[in-house]
């Protein structure tokens, strides 16, 4: 029973992390039809920048802010300088993001080297927490905080999309981009904001996830793949879908790891195949 | 534009063009045949043979992407399946796993299984379109490499298999530089001719029409899904041929050979060369392998990925149809085949 509960909590926190990474990915795709395969590289870049800032200033929260800001600025630059010039060319944009991810990955390897970095969160959330209704079982408080943070980000994104003017424009853009532009909205600005937020979320997730686990070369591919599977299962472009998909994948991965360690990765893949076979547009997706 | 048939063959100046083409291909063939006479072993195998079989794997992507409009990142995975299967059914350093069949039995079975794997991938991926296809094939590629790393019963986990070598035919050691080069050349030429032949067949034309307008083809009564899956099957066979040579070249196959990075490199080769003509992937593979071997002279040897990434970005940004497209525009010829870039 203890193993089951701890595994479930692990699955939930991993799902929370996946949600943080995938929400930015799906946000950008939903509006701009841009499959950003450099999303994993942005995750890792955020993690490295966050680690460096936190290491220099010894403020973890400053690291989180720096990770978010660095990737948000980079994302803004990419959107303004590159993607804006090839609007509507989905495949070409995707190729460009592949190129960017190769270059970024190598630059990061150059700058930060191949070693694994780890850093600890502030003391308030660094200990372990007594789980209620249990005979003295403990769980790392940082992971609980991660769960809460992901929930907060999820609610925040929902409010941003559903209760603010920019959010309204984004939703309108998802449904009909041409109509939105025709009604006098500066679509390019909406695109820039969305890409900035999406990229920033990747960097934020990098710092938060890097604290929970570790930072090393290769993590970019891992989180890119996780985001891909999460959004394919959940439905591309849907924030709710990303949340549902992330929980399913996170739980499946952890249960797999705990109960049949050899094929943890394969279960994730089976879920992907099943989702594709039964609902190609994803659980929460709509037909494009 | 529905079907891009070359109508030049009907007109009378076409004969001139045809003769020109035969002369060009003849010259290229002669150059490729004569190449080993003036090159060192390094240039014969490391550059020459490797370009030919990596180009064949990239050709399988060009076929799928250029003529079928489906960009797949799982081509190296199909090649890897063939390589693994030839190790499992044939001879390797793990006699407890390998069945030790003779090459004439192991090779066809390996090609068959790789083609079947590609067909199943196609059945999944062809349910989606465009960028979705990229994502799903990338997921399949990474999942397969992870699976091989975890599975010790069949795929021998992290270490994979070593001791793979091509068969000895008529007392000829096909692993020696010269025979291996000609073996690669023969396989590459057969693949190239095969692709050119199929693109001009009814199936190939229908596939290109499906790429250009699936809705119209569906309305005419073509089974769009079946055409796409068949295209995957053929790409699987092409990639598998390249995969066999890859396994023999390295003498081994392991999950690292088919991880995400190398899978993306296949796409890089195809795009560098250009997905508009079957020669493109070979040009791309040559540029890629030259950069790989001589990046050490350009910049730090460790920074090869930076060089190739920047080269890839420049090509994608400046000439979406690759080096061959650039060449075609410079010599003002109409592009053959198709473009997957919209």
Interface residues (C-beta under 8 A of the other chain):
Chain A: X33 X35 X37 X82 X88 X89 X90 X91 X92 X94 X95 X96 X98 X99 X100 X102 X103 X105 X106 X107 X109 X110 X221 X225 X228 X229 X232 X236 X262 X263 X264 X265 X266 X268 X269 X272 X273 X276 X277 X280
Chain B: X71 X124 X127 X128 X130 X131 X132 X134 X135 X136 X138 X139 X140 X142 X143 X146 X147 X150 X151 X260 X261 X264 X267 X268 X271 X302 X303 X305 X306 X308 X309 X310 X312 X313 X316 X317 X320 X340 X341 X342
